[in-house]
């Protein structure tokens, strides 16, 4: 896998006019090669710089989500497995787009599980693509800039960034308490 990635990266660095298209296509095909999203975004920062790398990564990730939208419908067993995993990790709560954008920054949460959570809004493909585009912006920006400045990053900066992401995730959580019907009336009868 590392050899394949090295070959693609060296080809992109050769400077062809078609390299942005190859990079965007690589984003779409990376799931077949089992390469994490973060690695490709970091590569974009190294190869194209922070601005162009972010733009290309956002386009590639959005196209990748479009492919996921159509493919997941063809594989009901995979869809059911993602639903079980989602319920196991997040319960039966629906995540909002802000939460998904922040969770996408965490490297250990599966990218397509979060895309599956976006599909739960069930408002159609346009709404899904719009939310995919918005939630991909922080991911692409942070890791592309990280890739661009990877040589100058210290471990202290990395720890501060992880603490800040965790704090942001805490701030955007849903703050509601659902009391089941039976529990509500059982509590009321005791009073």
N, C-alpha and C positions, 0 to 999 in steps of 0.2 A: 504494500500500500504506500509506503514512504517513497519507493522508487517511482511509482506512478505520479505522485504529487510533485516530486522533484522534476520529473520530465515536463509536466504541464507548466510548472512555474518557470523553468528555464526557457520554454517555448514562448511564454508570455513576455518574459523580460527581453526577448530578442527585438521587440519594438515594432511589430507589424501593426498596420492600421486596423486589422481585424482582432487585435488582442482584447479590446473591451468586450467584443461579442463572444470570444472564446471564454473569457472570464465569467461573463453572465451565464453562458451555457454550462460552464463548470459548476456554477451555483445550482443549476437545475439538476445536473447529473450527479452531484456529489453524494446524494442519498444512496445511489446505486453502488458507489464505491465505499460507503460507510465512513465518510470523512465528516467530522463535526462541522457545524456551521461556523463556529468561532474560528477554526483554523483557516477557513476560506476567507472570512472577513479580515483576519490578521494579515493574510497573504495579500489582500487587496490594498491594505495600508502600506505594505512594504513595496508592492509593485507600482501602484498608481498614485500614492500620496493620500493624505486624509480626505480631500474634497472629492476627487474623482473616484477613489476607492469606495467611499461611502455611497456615492450615487450609483455606481455599478453594483454594489452589494445590495442596495435597496431594490433595484430593478430585478436582480437575480433572485433574491429571496421572495419577492412578490410573485414572480413567475413560477418559482418552486411551489409556493402556496397554491397557485392556480392549478398546477398539475396535481397536487395533493387533493384538492377539492374534487376533481374528477375521478382520481384513482381510488380514493377511499370508498366511494360508492360502489365500486366493482368488487370490493373485498369485504363482505359483511363480517367475516370472522375477525379480521384485523380491526374493523370498526368496533366490534364488541369487546375485543381485548383492550383497545384504547379507552373505551367507556369504563371498563372495570378498573383500569389503572387510574383514570381520572377520579373515579369515585373513591378509590383507595387513598389517593394523595390529597384530594381536596374535598372529599365528602360530596354531598349532593348540592353544594353551592355552585352557582354560576359565577365565574370570574369575569370582572369587567375588563375593558381594554387597557386601562392603566395598570392593573395588576398583571396582566399578561405581558405588557411591555417591560415591566420591571423583572418579571420572572424570566423573560427571555435573556436578560443580562446574566443570569446565573448559569454557569456552564454545565451543571449537573442535572438540569431539568430538560427533558426531551423536547426538542423544538416542535415536532409534529404533534405531540400531546397538547401543547399550547395552541397550535393551529386547530386542533380538534375542538378545543374549548371555545375558540372563536366561532366555529361552525355551529355551536349550540344556540347562537342568537337566532338562527333559522330565518333570517330576513332576506335570503337570496344571495346570489353570487356577487352582485355589485357591492352590497354591504360587507360581505366577507372580505372581498379584495380591498375595499377601503380600510377596514380595520387591520387587515394584514399589512398594508402599506404603512399605516400609522405605527403599528407595534414593531415593525422592523426598523424604523428610523433610529431609536436609541441603540438597539443591538448593533446595527451596521456602523453607526457613528463611533460608539465607544470602542469596539474592537478594531475598527480600521485605524482610528487615532492611536490605539494601543500598538497596533502593528507598525505604524509609522514611527513611533517613538519608543519602540521596544528596547533599544539599546540604552536609553537614558532612564528607564524605570527602576526604582528602588523597591525593596520589599516593604518598606514603610508605606509608600504610596499605594501599593497593592492592598495592604491591610486596611488602609483608610477608605479605599474605594469599596471593598467588600462590606465594611461596616456601614457606609453610606447607603449602599444598595439595600442592605437588610433593614435599615431604618426607614427608607422610602417605602419598602414593601409593607412595613408595619403601619405607616401613615395612610396608605391607600386601601387598606383592608375594609371590607364591609362591616359596618357597626350595627348589626341588628341581631336581635335575639328572638328566635322562633320557639314559641312554647306550644307543644302539641295540645290539641283540643282536650283530650282526656286529662292531661296533667293540669291544665288551667282550671277545669271544673273540679277536679279532685282537691286542688289547693284551696279553692273558694269554699267548698263544702266543709273543710276543716276549720275555717275561720269563723 
